Amino acid sequence: MRRALSGRAMVWLFGRLWGMLGPRRRGRWFLDGLTENVEVLTDAAGVPHVFADNLKDAYFVQGYLHARERAFQMELQRRVGQGRLAEIFGPQALPADRFLRKLGLWQRAIRLWPELDRDVQALLMTYARGVNRGLQRLRPLECHLLGCGIEPWTALHSLMWTQVMAFDMGSNWEAEWVRWELTRKLGSEAARRHHLEQPQDFPSASGPAAGSAMKELWADYQAAREVLDQWVNWGGGSNAWAVGPQRSASGKALLASDPHVLAKVPSTWYEVHLEIPDLQLYGVSMPGVPGIVIGQNQHFAWGITNSYVDTQDLVLERLEGDKVLRPQGLIDLKKREERINVRGAKPGLETVLETDTGPILFHDVEGTAVSMRWTGFSGKDTTLRAWFRLLHCRSVKQAQQALHEWCNPVLNFVLADTQGNIGYQLAGQVPIRHESYGILPQAGWERQGAWVDWVSPADLPSTYNPECGYIVSANHAPVPLDQSPFLGIDFCDGFRAQRLTQLLERRELTLDDFARMQMDTVSLAARQGVKLLRRDFRPDWPGAQLAGELLAWDGDLRADSRPAALYQILFLELARLVYLPDMGEKLFLHWCGAPVSTLGVLGGQAGRYVSFLLNDWEAGQDRNWPALVKQAWIRALEEATIHMGQDMTQWRWGRLHTFQPSHPLAVVPGLAPLLNAPLKELGGDVTTILQSAVAPQDPYTVKGWVPSYRLLVELGGSSRSILPTGQAGWVGDPGCFSHVESYHRGRLHDGLLQRSALESTRPERLILLARQRQTLEKGP
């Protein structure tokens, strides 16, 4: 024990000493590449406020700051996009690299580059030059541990990362695999009863060969996932809402946004304020890409949620030599050989095949294959043009118009401006399929399922100043599933949206109210479940006192709640009793939403089994529900004792539902105390506004997504925000975990958008001096 403590102390001490070598946030020095001097004031929350004379210098310094704080994060992101993880992690990462090379997102970026507007290219190159200036310092600790360097950044790397994130947020093809397995194992009608399939899309290409190909594809993908989940921040759901002046105490529009992704160290986001004479941007950025993703300028603010619109399809293929079968006959495949360098081993070779509609993800010697269609593989992409236009918009109407050029991923935008307007816009390319909904794999040699057109931007769901005075987006279906345009079926259930609507049906709302809403742990699903429990409860249940607490419970999933813990265990046990016998263990867990990530099955549908279970339980057909519930309750009491001990006074949801953002290298023995954030108990679940998803195969720890950033804006007034860990990404820097306590207590820091307010806090001051004017490079 003494030796273990000594080792931890040494790790902690080394980390603190290393942190002293980190980024300098005060002083004056020359920074080659600037055209004019730039001032960077870092506030107490670690947010840099960049004051520049022009946009190019602002983006140059943003690149410099990203590299200074998040160099290893960006290096890891680049290697994910290019499929080069095995170069630093060795043979264990080879399955991930093989899968990523098949996707070809790096090749996609290369093809897209010539199509970008010249001003977009120039901004990406300016940002890249700033990154490379920031990389000219000591290597991050992670690079020393891995024995790797950091290569120069290019504009193509930024473009590639936008493609990786877009693919990540598509997330539909895994659901097709689950529906395929349900259909194959249970039959079409039984699969339909499990809420995941419609008979119109029963696959025409069924049979042993197709089934084998799908099975092998899944095996390949799971091997890749085991690697990717350790090192990549995947996205999940999100909340965003806005109210107009009629519901605001100040008479101004209010907006809130909290995107949900897996919690990692460092944070997915980097908060920043960029200001030039005619533009003021504040919000979170993605290290590796210039600009602001979620935030505000001086005229309007925007929040984003994932739409879960269906933009990915699996396609069963027949190959004959170097050709693939289409309705009109055989056409040529594209082929390339990928050499994958592997640390400590011989290079791997991957033969990558592409059809006319997307890459082949699996093929065998018999000519059976599975490919993927995705909007990102289709034609020209003007998303970056739309993005940079959005940052300069002056009103909700202008923003909605700019978003008509948005292609990929398909996202929900919630908007508000200083004139009191609020709006909603679904943005992106939505495919129109021939005689198909695209919810099951289709045959590439048949016309059914082919993509024939795109939904017009004018026909996508949009709202402007609704009569109710509020807008809510929480990953639920933008339009009813039976209305046009058809957008998919894999949306989150409506519990979060319903709860938000309840709380917004008020007047005199303030940012304080919004802050409390972001911490709300009331589950409408739980309240519905308690009603059903009361219906089917019988006096012969064991544990009468505990049962009484659960039956009287208000559905608030607070971390200190004992009924909340019992509810969570009971519902998973009941789902296992009802569905597992038909599905089997493996398929049941995938159907529940395992593994948890947007690259995981069902995308944002972890926990969706709760709504399916409630619907079936409410209907009460074909099952003896009182007997099933009693059996599940007995199991739940046994599981609660196993997980929380014999002392029932210590039973609480937070004891099961712990949350600890982790670093990619924390798997190395001895490094977790230095690299991981503090362990915390957390309330809520996937159905609450404070969303904290769990993996059903590993209950009940938070291994899904959580609010990765909280933003509150009063348009024309103040703003507040918080990250779950901290701004800094340099190991040992106190700023790595400086936000943890505030985040868990629901406290946010002020935006400090006014220079006078910022100066009054005595920020750290860094003056970056321009040595000479630079000319733009001619390539990426």
Long-range contacts (C-beta under 8 A, 24 or more apart in sequence): 7-670, 8-670, 8-673, 11-670, 11-671, 11-673, 11-674, 12-673, 12-674, 14-674, 14-732, 15-674, 15-731, 15-732, 16-732, 17-732, 18-141, 18-731, 18-732, 19-730, 19-731, 19-732, 19-733, 19-734, 20-732, 21-138, 22-728, 22-730, 22-732, 22-733, 23-68, 23-69, 23-728, 23-730, 23-733, 24-766, 25-764, 25-766, 26-764, 26-765, 26-766, 27-766, 27-767, 28-766, 28-767, 28-769, 29-767, 29-768, 29-769, 30-768, 30-769, 30-770, 30-771, 31-61, 31-64, 31-133, 31-768, 31-769, 31-770, 31-771, 32-133, 32-771, 32-772, 32-774, 33-60, 33-129, 33-130, 33-133, 33-774, 34-60, 34-61, 34-768, 34-769, 34-770, 34-771, 34-774, 35-770, 35-773, 35-774, 36-770, 37-767, 37-768, 37-769, 37-770, 38-767, 38-768, 38-770, 39-765, 39-766, 39-767, 39-768, 40-65, 40-765, 40-766, 40-767, 40-768, 41-758, 41-759, 41-763, 41-764, 41-765, 41-766, 42-763, 42-764, 42-766, 43-749, 43-752, 43-758, 43-761, 43-763, 44-749, 44-761, 44-763, 45-271, 45-727, 45-738, 45-739, 45-749, 46-271, 46-726, 46-727, 46-728, 46-735, 46-738, 47-271, 47-272, 47-273, 47-727, 47-749, 47-752, 48-272, 48-273, 49-273, 49-275, 49-752, 49-758, 49-763, 50-272, 50-273, 50-274, 50-275, 51-275, 51-755, 52-274, 52-275, 52-276, 53-276, 53-277, 54-276, 55-123, 55-276, 55-279, 56-122, 56-123, 56-126, 57-276, 57-770, 58-274, 58-275, 58-276, 59-123, 59-126, 59-127, 59-130, 59-274, 59-290, 59-291, 60-126, 60-127, 60-129, 60-130, 60-133, 61-130, 61-768, 62-127, 62-130, 62-272, 62-274, 62-285, 62-290, 62-291, 63-126, 63-127, 63-128, 63-129, 63-130, 63-131, 63-132, 63-133, 63-134, 63-153, 63-290, 64-130, 64-131, 64-133, 64-134, 64-768, 65-134, 65-270, 65-272, 66-130, 66-131, 66-134, 66-270, 66-285, 66-287, 66-288, 67-130, 67-131, 67-132, 67-133, 67-134, 67-135, 67-153, 68-134, 68-137, 68-730, 69-266, 69-270, 69-287, 69-727, 69-728, 69-729, 69-730, 70-266, 70-270, 70-287, 70-729, 71-134, 71-135, 71-139, 71-140, 71-143, 71-150, 71-729, 72-140, 72-142, 72-143, 72-150, 72-729, 73-266, 73-287, 73-729, 74-131, 74-153, 74-287, 74-288, 75-143, 75-148, 75-150, 75-151, 76-231, 76-232, 76-664, 77-161, 77-164, 77-232, 77-287, 77-288, 78-151, 78-153, 78-157, 78-160, 78-161, 78-288, 80-164, 80-228, 80-231, 80-232, 81-105, 81-106, 81-109, 81-157, 81-160, 81-161, 81-163, 81-164, 82-106, 82-160, 83-338, 83-340, 84-340, 84-341, 85-227, 85-231, 86-340, 86-341, 86-342, 86-343, 86-348, 87-148, 87-341, 87-342, 87-343, 88-146, 88-147, 88-148, 88-343, 89-146, 89-227, 89-231, 89-343, 90-342, 90-343, 90-344, 90-345, 91-342, 91-343, 91-344, 91-345, 92-227, 93-227, 94-340, 94-342, 94-348, 95-220, 95-223, 95-224, 95-226, 95-227, 96-223, 96-224, 96-225, 96-227, 96-228, 97-340, 97-348, 97-350, 98-220, 98-224, 98-340, 98-348, 98-350, 99-220, 99-221, 99-224, 99-361, 100-224, 101-338, 101-340, 101-350, 101-352, 102-350, 102-352, 102-359, 102-360, 102-361, 103-167, 103-359, 104-352, 104-354, 104-359, 105-160, 105-163, 105-164, 105-167, 105-376, 106-156, 106-160, 107-336, 108-160, 108-163, 108-376, 108-377, 109-156, 109-159, 109-160, 109-163, 110-156, 112-159, 112-163, 112-381, 113-155, 113-156, 113-159, 113-780, 115-380, 115-381, 116-159, 116-384, 116-385, 117-385, 119-388, 120-384, 120-385, 120-388, 121-155, 121-780, 122-776, 123-290, 123-388, 124-155, 124-158, 124-159, 124-290, 124-384, 124-780, 125-155, 125-776, 125-777, 125-779, 125-780, 126-290, 126-776, 127-155, 127-158, 127-289, 127-290, 128-153, 128-154, 128-155, 128-157, 128-158, 128-780, 129-774, 129-777, 140-729, 140-730, 140-731, 141-730, 141-731, 141-732, 142-664, 142-665, 142-731, 145-665, 145-668, 145-671, 146-665, 153-288, 154-780, 155-780, 156-780, 157-288, 158-288, 158-289, 158-290, 159-384, 159-780, 161-286, 161-288, 161-289, 162-289, 162-383, 162-384, 163-376, 165-235, 165-286, 165-409, 166-376, 166-383, 166-408, 166-409, 167-374, 167-376, 167-409, 168-234, 168-235, 168-598, 168-599, 169-235, 169-306, 169-409, 169-411, 169-598, 170-311, 170-312, 170-374, 170-375, 170-376, 170-408, 170-409, 171-306, 171-308, 171-312, 171-490, 171-598, 171-599, 171-603, 171-604, 172-308, 172-310, 172-311, 172-312, 172-313, 172-488, 172-490, 172-603, 173-312, 173-313, 173-314, 173-372, 173-374, 174-599, 174-600, 174-601, 174-602, 174-603, 175-439, 175-490, 175-601, 175-602, 175-603, 175-605, 176-312, 176-313, 176-314, 176-439, 176-440, 176-441, 177-214, 177-217, 177-218, 177-314, 177-441, 177-601, 178-587, 178-590, 178-591, 178-601, 178-602, 179-439, 179-440, 180-214, 180-314, 180-440, 180-441, 181-214, 181-587, 181-590, 182-583, 182-587, 182-591, 183-440, 184-211, 185-582, 185-583, 185-584, 185-587, 186-582, 186-583, 190-582, 194-579, 194-591, 194-612, 195-612, 195-615, 196-489, 196-591, 197-439, 197-440, 198-437, 198-439, 198-489, 200-436, 200-437, 201-436, 201-437, 201-438, 201-439, 201-440, 201-442, 202-440, 203-316, 203-440, 203-441, 203-442, 203-443, 204-442, 204-443, 204-446, 204-448, 205-316, 205-441, 205-442, 205-443, 205-446, 209-366, 209-368, 210-316, 210-368, 210-441, 212-364, 212-368, 213-316, 213-362, 213-363, 213-364, 213-368, 213-369, 213-370, 214-314, 214-316, 214-370, 214-441, 216-362, 216-364, 217-361, 217-362, 217-370, 220-361, 220-362, 221-361, 225-595, 225-597, 225-599, 225-600, 228-599, 229-595, 229-597, 230-664, 230-667, 231-664, 233-261, 233-262, 233-264, 233-268, 234-261, 234-262, 234-597, 234-598, 234-599, 234-600, 234-705, 235-259, 235-260, 235-261, 235-262, 235-306, 235-597, 235-598, 235-705, 236-260, 236-261, 236-262, 236-306, 236-596, 236-597, 236-598, 236-604, 236-606, 236-691, 236-693, 236-704, 236-705, 237-305, 237-306, 237-474, 237-475, 237-492, 237-496, 237-604, 237-686, 237-691, 237-693, 237-705, 238-303, 238-304, 238-305, 238-306, 238-473, 238-474, 238-475, 239-305, 239-473, 239-474, 239-496, 239-500, 239-518, 239-689, 239-691, 239-707, 240-303, 240-304, 240-305, 240-412, 240-414, 240-472, 240-473, 240-474, 241-303, 241-414, 241-470, 241-471, 241-472, 241-473, 241-500, 241-504, 242-303, 242-414, 242-415, 242-416, 242-422, 242-470, 242-471, 243-422, 243-469, 243-470, 243-471, 243-504, 243-509, 244-416, 244-420, 244-421, 244-422, 244-465, 244-469, 244-470, 245-420, 246-469, 246-507, 247-469, 247-470, 247-504, 247-506, 247-507, 247-508, 247-509, 248-508, 248-509, 248-510, 248-714, 249-508, 249-509, 249-510, 250-510, 250-714, 250-717, 251-420, 252-418, 252-420, 252-714, 252-715, 252-716, 252-717, 253-416, 253-417, 253-418, 253-420, 253-421, 253-422, 253-714, 253-715, 254-416, 254-509, 254-510, 254-511, 254-514, 254-712, 254-713, 254-714, 254-715, 255-296, 255-301, 255-302, 255-303, 255-414, 255-415, 255-416, 255-422, 255-711, 255-712, 255-713, 255-715, 256-303, 256-514, 256-517, 256-518, 256-710, 256-711, 256-712, 256-713, 257-294, 257-302, 257-303, 257-304, 257-414, 257-709, 257-710, 257-711, 258-518, 258-707, 258-708, 258-709, 258-710, 258-711, 259-294, 259-303, 259-304, 259-305, 259-707, 259-708, 259-709, 260-691, 260-693, 260-705, 260-706, 260-707, 260-708, 261-705, 261-706, 261-708, 262-596, 262-597, 262-703, 262-704, 262-705, 263-659, 263-660, 263-661, 263-662, 263-677, 263-702, 263-705, 263-706, 263-708, 263-724, 263-725, 264-661, 264-662, 264-663, 264-664, 265-661, 265-662, 265-663, 265-666, 265-675, 265-676, 265-677, 265-725, 265-736, 266-663, 266-725, 266-726, 266-728, 266-729, 266-736, 267-661, 267-708, 267-709, 267-723, 267-724, 267-725, 267-726, 267-727, 267-729, 268-708, 269-293, 269-294, 269-708, 269-709, 269-723, 270-727, 271-709, 271-721, 271-723, 271-727, 273-751, 273-752, 273-753, 279-391, 279-392, 280-753, 281-391, 282-719, 282-751, 282-753, 283-711, 283-721, 284-709, 284-711, 284-721, 284-723, 287-729, 291-387, 291-388, 291-391, 292-391, 294-709, 294-711, 295-711, 296-713, 296-715, 296-719, 297-391, 297-392, 297-393, 298-418, 299-393, 299-394, 299-395, 299-417, 299-418, 300-393, 300-394, 300-395, 300-396, 300-398, 300-399, 300-415, 300-416, 300-417, 300-418, 300-715, 301-415, 301-416, 301-417, 301-713, 301-715, 301-719, 302-390, 302-399, 302-413, 302-414, 302-415, 302-416, 303-413, 303-414, 303-473, 303-711, 304-411, 304-412, 304-413, 304-414, 305-411, 305-412, 305-414, 305-473, 305-474, 305-475, 306-409, 306-411, 306-412, 306-475, 306-598, 306-603, 306-604, 307-409, 307-410, 307-411, 307-412, 307-426, 307-428, 307-475, 307-478, 307-487, 308-475, 308-488, 308-490, 308-491, 308-492, 308-603, 308-604, 309-410, 309-426, 309-428, 309-430, 309-478, 309-487, 309-488, 310-431, 310-437, 310-438, 310-439, 310-487, 310-488, 310-489, 310-490, 311-374, 311-375, 311-408, 311-409, 311-410, 311-428, 311-429, 311-430, 311-431, 312-372, 312-373, 312-374, 312-375, 313-372, 313-373, 313-374, 313-431, 313-433, 313-438, 313-441, 313-442, 313-449, 313-451, 314-361, 314-370, 314-371, 314-372, 314-441, 314-442, 315-355, 315-357, 315-358, 315-370, 315-371, 315-372, 315-373, 315-441, 315-442, 315-443, 315-444, 315-449, 316-368, 316-369, 316-370, 316-441, 316-442, 316-443, 316-444, 317-355, 317-360, 317-363, 317-368, 317-369, 317-370, 317-371, 317-444, 317-445, 318-367, 318-368, 318-369, 318-444, 318-445, 319-353, 319-360, 319-363, 319-367, 319-368, 319-369, 320-367, 324-355, 324-356, 324-369, 324-444, 325-444, 325-445, 326-356, 326-444, 326-445, 327-445, 327-446, 327-447, 327-450, 331-355, 331-356, 333-360, 355-444, 357-444, 357-451, 370-441, 371-444, 373-431, 373-451, 375-407, 375-408, 375-409, 375-410, 375-428, 375-429, 375-430, 375-431, 376-408, 378-429, 378-431, 378-451, 380-407, 381-407, 381-408, 382-406, 382-407, 383-407, 383-408, 386-427, 395-419, 395-421, 396-421, 396-422, 396-423, 396-464, 397-421, 397-423, 397-464, 399-423, 399-425, 400-425, 400-462, 400-464, 403-427, 403-457, 404-457, 404-458, 412-473, 412-475, 412-478, 414-471, 414-473, 416-713, 416-715, 417-715, 418-715, 418-716, 420-715, 421-464, 421-465, 422-464, 422-465, 422-466, 422-470, 422-471, 423-462, 423-463, 423-464, 423-465, 423-471, 424-461, 424-462, 424-463, 424-471, 424-473, 425-460, 425-461, 425-462, 425-463, 426-460, 426-461, 426-462, 426-478, 426-487, 427-457, 427-460, 428-460, 429-454, 429-455, 430-454, 430-455, 430-460, 430-485, 430-487, 431-455, 432-485, 437-486, 437-489, 438-488, 439-488, 439-489, 455-485, 459-484, 459-485, 460-485, 470-501, 470-504, 472-497, 472-500, 472-501, 472-504, 473-497, 474-500, 475-604, 490-602, 490-603, 490-604, 490-605, 491-604, 492-604, 492-605, 492-608, 492-686, 493-525, 493-608, 493-610, 493-611, 493-687, 495-523, 495-524, 495-525, 495-611, 495-687, 495-688, 496-687, 496-688, 496-689, 496-691, 498-524, 499-523, 499-524, 499-688, 499-689, 500-689, 511-712, 511-714, 511-718, 511-720, 514-712, 515-710, 515-712, 515-720, 515-746, 515-748, 516-746, 517-689, 518-689, 518-690, 518-707, 518-710, 518-712, 518-746, 519-689, 519-690, 519-746, 520-688, 520-689, 520-690, 521-556, 521-557, 521-558, 521-559, 521-683, 521-684, 521-688, 521-689, 521-690, 522-554, 522-555, 522-556, 522-557, 522-688, 522-689, 523-555, 523-556, 523-557, 523-684, 523-685, 523-687, 523-688, 524-555, 524-687, 525-555, 525-610, 525-611, 525-614, 525-687, 526-553, 526-555, 526-557, 526-564, 526-567, 526-687, 527-554, 527-555, 528-614, 528-618, 529-567, 529-571, 529-610, 529-614, 529-617, 530-555, 530-567, 532-614, 532-617, 532-618, 533-629, 536-625, 536-626, 536-629, 537-629, 538-626, 538-630, 540-630, 541-630, 541-633, 542-633, 542-634, 542-637, 543-633, 543-637, 546-637, 546-648, 547-633, 557-653, 557-683, 557-684, 557-685, 557-688, 558-653, 558-654, 558-683, 559-652, 559-653, 559-654, 559-657, 559-681, 559-682, 559-683, 560-652, 560-653, 560-654, 560-683, 561-652, 561-653, 561-683, 562-648, 562-651, 562-652, 562-653, 564-652, 564-653, 564-683, 565-640, 565-644, 565-651, 565-652, 565-653, 565-655, 565-656, 565-657, 565-700, 566-636, 566-640, 566-651, 568-653, 568-656, 568-657, 568-685, 568-694, 568-699, 568-700, 569-636, 569-639, 569-640, 569-643, 569-656, 569-699, 569-700, 570-632, 570-633, 570-636, 571-610, 571-613, 572-696, 572-699, 573-632, 573-635, 573-636, 573-639, 574-613, 574-617, 574-628, 574-629, 574-632, 575-609, 575-610, 575-613, 576-632, 577-628, 577-631, 577-632, 577-635, 578-613, 578-616, 578-623, 578-628, 579-609, 589-696, 589-697, 592-696, 592-697, 593-693, 593-695, 593-696, 594-695, 594-696, 594-697, 595-695, 595-697, 596-693, 596-694, 596-695, 596-703, 596-704, 596-705, 597-704, 597-705, 606-686, 606-693, 606-694, 606-695, 606-696, 606-704, 607-685, 607-686, 607-687, 607-693, 607-694, 607-696, 608-686, 609-696, 610-686, 610-687, 643-700, 652-681, 653-683, 654-681, 654-682, 654-683, 655-681, 656-699, 656-700, 656-701, 657-681, 657-682, 657-683, 657-685, 657-692, 657-694, 657-700, 657-701, 657-702, 658-682, 658-701, 658-702, 659-692, 659-701, 659-702, 659-706, 661-724, 661-725, 674-731, 674-732, 675-731, 677-724, 677-725, 677-736, 677-737, 677-740, 678-737, 678-740, 680-740, 680-744, 682-706, 682-744, 710-743, 710-748, 712-748, 713-751, 718-750, 718-751, 719-750, 719-751, 719-753, 720-748, 720-749, 720-750, 720-751, 721-748, 721-749, 721-751, 722-747, 722-748, 722-749
